[in-house]
Amino acid sequence: MINKDFFAALEDLEREKGISSEVFLETLKNALVFAYKRQTGLASKIVMETDPEKGSIRFFSVKTVVEDVEDEENEMWILDAQEENPNAQIGDVITKEFIPKDFGRIAAQTAKQVIMQKLREAERDNTLSAFSDKEDELMTCLVRRIENGNVYVDLGQGEMEGVMLPQDQTRGEEYHVNDKLKVYVKRVKSMGRNAQVLVSRSCAGLVKRLFENEVPEIRQGYVEVKAVAREAGERTKIAIYAEDSRIDPVGACVGNKGARVNAVVAELGREKIDIILWNENPLEFIAKALSPAKVQRVIMLSEQQKAARVVVADDVLSLAIGRNGQNARLAARLTGWKIDVKSESYMLEHEAELAEKDLEKYGVDIEVPVEEGNLEI
């Protein structure tokens, strides 16, 4: 039924795929016994033994010796047992070898199914093992195929495949087979019998890792990326900080003649990037986050609710808000504060109305002194 070549093939699988031959044989035993019972309709207990050296598989029926038989398939009468073994006692377990009839075809089919199952499980486990420490990392890949809007990429390392779902693709980017891309590994997860590596071109983590790749000061820990807010394909704001006052974090990220930031921009398809100097004072940080607009004042409305109002000159209001509100929206996400942008003329015309609303909503008046939350820029 199964020869020595079969067991030799198991050893090859163990070497090449890391599948334990012992684990495989145990699974195969259970599968063959189940297949035999299903074929014959028997409910009796059956065990199987394998001998890799002889290339053999043996089947045994298992019955318990009893005084009165109630289950003929699993029990044996004491007198019948003593005919075969005079020393048999009630409660003994008797095993008897038998040869399954017409079982070759089912055995071969079952073995094939078990091999395929174990190969899938091994590939899944290998993927999970190889990429368990790759989450949140940058990887270079090759586009393998595009199906149903998903982009499948070759991540190398033993032909590992990643998938970039539509929501992880950058709007405006086109992907073609054999394109070389840098991607961010979002998550490695088990999908039943398979493992899936989810990669992204649209998440903020990609920008952070690209800057780490281009800026040695970030890799070495001298410059820290505090936050990133991104609308993929259009604009990104990245907040950076250096503990050492002798280091210029913005200059480090920009590079000589803009070489470093331009390399990141080129990888992102000409996406605009604002490099913001992080500040522990939230009002100063908010003012810088609205770059390239110049801010006149930042008023803290509620520290608890993280709400602030920004006042800008009339002629820079559209720049501060940005097209479709993008600049203000990204600044809010970067800082974690709600930001209400108003022009200087609007503030003068609606001062009383705003004061009343602020008092009702936040319990503050916009005319609070500078030291209590009104930052003049």
Disulfide bonds with the S-S distance in Angstrom:
none
